[in-house]
Amino acid sequence: MNVFVIWIVLVTAWNFGYPSATPIEDVVVAIGLSLLSLILKKYLKF
């Protein structure tokens, strides 16, 4: 659950930090952050 919280905070920060981002940039960043969350789950054992 903690990894999800980290992911949602990062996605929210991206959306508010870069409001002029195109939809494809939003999708790419969300996928990247999702992969990061999978890595965090594996190595940090939340």
FIKOLSE-803340 format. One line per 3 residues: number of its first residue (from 1); their letters; for each residue x, y, z negated of N, C-alpha, C. Coordinates in pm, 1 decimal, padded with zeros to 6 digits. Each point is the difference from the previous one (the first is absolute). Last residue first. Example, Ala and Ser with C-alpha at 12.3 -4.5 7.8 and 13.67 -1.06 7.14 Angstrom:
<atoms>
2	sa	01285.0:-00225.0:-00708.0:00082.0:00119.0:-00006.0:-00077.0:00109.0:-00073.0 | 00029.0:-00572.0:00007.0:-00089.0:00119.0:00000.0:00090.0:00120.0:00000.0 $
</atoms>
This chain:
<atoms>
46	fkl	00778.6:-00369.1:-00072.1:-00105.4:00068.8:-00076.2:-00110.3:-00094.6:-00033.8 | 00475.8:-00045.2:00215.2:-00084.0:-00094.4:-00074.8:-00102.5:00070.6:-00089.9 | 00362.5:00150.1:00328.9:-00018.9:00056.0:-00133.1:-00090.4:-00084.8:-00088.3 $
43	ykk	00113.4:-00116.3:00462.6:00123.8:00019.3:-00074.9:-00020.4:00052.2:-00143.0 | -00371.7:-00090.5:00310.1:00089.7:-00115.1:00002.6:00117.9:00016.8:-00094.3 | -00316.6:00350.7:00063.9:-00063.6:-00112.9:-00067.9:00096.1:-00118.7:-00009.6 $
40	lil	00139.1:00376.2:00249.2:-00001.8:00027.4:-00144.3:-00061.2:-00114.3:-00078.2 | -00014.4:-00022.3:00466.2:00137.7:-00019.4:-00047.0:00006.9:00024.6:-00150.5 | -00406.1:00090.2:00209.0:00024.0:-00144.2:00000.4:00141.0:-00031.5:-00051.5 $
37	sll	-00116.5:00449.4:00057.9:-00068.3:-00056.3:-00116.2:00017.2:-00151.5:-00006.7 | 00171.4:00229.3:00374.6:00077.0:00033.8:-00119.8:-00065.5:-00059.7:-00124.6 | -00233.6:-00032.7:00401.1:00114.2:-00092.4:-00000.7:00089.1:00025.0:-00121.0 $
34	slg	-00349.3:00296.9:00062.1:-00054.7:-00131.0:-00033.9:00111.7:-00104.9:-00004.3 | 00101.8:00431.7:00148.2:-00017.5:-00002.0:-00145.5:-00058.8:-00133.0:-00047.0 | 00044.9:00064.3:00463.3:00131.9:-00001.5:-00064.3:-00009.8:-00006.2:-00150.5 $
31	iav	-00396.6:00053.4:00245.0:00054.6:-00134.8:00019.6:00136.5:-00012.1:-00066.4 | -00197.4:00423.1:-00001.8:-00076.4:-00090.5:-00086.0:00050.6:-00144.0:00012.9 | 00185.2:00325.0:00286.4:00045.3:00020.1:-00137.8:-00074.9:-00093.5:-00095.5 $
28	vvd	-00134.5:-00000.9:00450.9:00136.6:-00052.4:-00011.3:00050.8:00012.7:-00143.7 | -00419.4:00190.4:00102.7:-00006.4:-00146.3:00004.8:00139.2:-00059.9:-00019.4 | -00035.2:00468.5:00031.1:-00063.3:-00048.0:-00123.6:-00001.9:-00151.9:-00005.1 $
25	eip	00147.2:00203.2:00394.2:00100.2:00015.1:-00105.4:-00055.6:-00048.4:-00133.9 | -00291.9:00015.3:00362.9:00095.3:-00109.8:00016.2:00111.0:00008.1:-00103.8 | -00326.1:00350.4:00018.1:-00053.7:-00126.8:-00051.7:00098.0:-00117.0:00012.8 $
22	tas	00214.9:00484.1:-00044.0:-00095.4:-00060.8:00092.5:-00051.3:-00131.5:-00060.2 | 00166.2:00431.5:-00295.3:00046.0:-00124.4:00062.1:-00109.4:-00055.8:00090.3 | -00002.9:00399.6:-00297.9:-00005.9:00014.2:00145.9:00047.8:-00125.6:00072.6 $
19	pyg	00001.3:00052.9:-00484.5:-00138.1:00002.7:00048.3:-00010.4:00010.3:00152.2 | 00359.5:-00135.6:-00378.1:00007.6:00018.3:00144.8:-00141.0:00000.5:00059.5 | 00056.1:-00033.1:-00470.5:00127.3:00061.7:00033.9:00014.2:00031.8:00148.3 $
16	fnw	-00377.9:-00235.9:-00186.6:-00002.8:00139.9:-00042.7:00128.6:00073.6:00038.3 | -00035.7:-00459.9:00108.2:-00114.0:00069.2:00061.0:-00007.9:00146.5:-00040.9 | 00335.4:-00280.1:-00194.5:00022.5:00017.2:00144.2:-00112.9:00081.9:00061.4 $
13	atv	-00048.0:-00122.9:-00446.2:00103.8:00102.1:00013.4:00029.8:00026.5:00147.5 | -00292.2:-00350.9:-00097.4:-00063.4:00128.6:-00030.1:00100.3:00114.4:00015.0 | 00163.7:-00435.1:00042.0:-00088.1:00030.4:00113.5:-00067.2:00135.3:-00020.5 $
10	lvi	00260.7:-00162.3:-00355.6:00083.8:00036.9:00114.3:-00083.1:00034.5:00123.3 | -00223.9:-00158.6:-00383.9:00060.0:00130.7:-00029.1:00085.4:00046.8:00118.8 | -00182.5:-00430.9:00018.2:-00105.1:00100.3:00018.8:00052.4:00140.1:-00029.7 $
7	wiv	00294.7:-00368.1:-00071.4:-00034.5:00013.8:00141.2:-00102.6:00110.5:00020.9 | 00112.5:-00117.5:-00442.4:00113.7:00066.3:00064.6:-00032.6:00027.0:00146.7 | -00309.8:-00252.1:-00233.0:-00003.5:00138.8:-00047.9:00113.8:00079.5:00063.7 $
4	fvn	-00013.0:-00461.0:00079.7:-00108.3:00068.0:00071.2:-00006.9:00146.9:-00040.1 | 00295.9:-00274.7:-00230.0:00051.0:00026.0:00133.7:-00106.4:00071.1:00082.6 | -00115.0:-00148.2:-00432.6:00087.4:00116.3:-00005.0:00054.8:00036.3:00137.3 $
1	m	-00258.8:-00395.5:-00063.4:-00082.2:00119.7:00000.0:00086.2:00125.5:00000.0 $
</atoms>
